[in-house]
Amino acid sequence: MLPIGENIKRLLNQREDLDFALLSRVAHVGERRLKRIVDQHSQPSVAELERIAHALGVRPWLLVESEKDPEPEKTIDPHLIELLEDPTLAAALWYLGELPQEDREAIFMVLQRFAVKK
């Protein structure tokens, strides 16, 4: 399981201006739902992950990285990071995240057929 809950706790503890209840309100995630995410009883949707990250003032990938990960900014292709910061692509990814798993898998299979192999 991803360390999302641990990362949310750590980042929240670093913020003096934010507590659990306020994070819940700012991120538009109910307190019970947020508690389940933090306690790692449930995984957030992509939209929830983005709202929680935004409320914490961090990029969403910081919530899913593991401390075991070797400096993610050095392992991720800089071009990919640039693409992910594009608002149009971010919106498309958000909408993809809201689709049912079966629909996402179908879209990714189509994309794989058209992917350019290096």
JOBEL-V531376 format. One line per field, one symbol per residue. phi: phi as a letter, one per 30 degrees, with the letter a starting at -180 (. if undefined). A space follows every 10 residues. Layout:
phi=???
This chain:
phi=.ddedddded ddddcdcbce ddeedddhbe eddddddddi cacddddded ddddddibde dddcdcdddd gedccceedd ddddddeddd dddddddddd eddddddddd dddcdddc
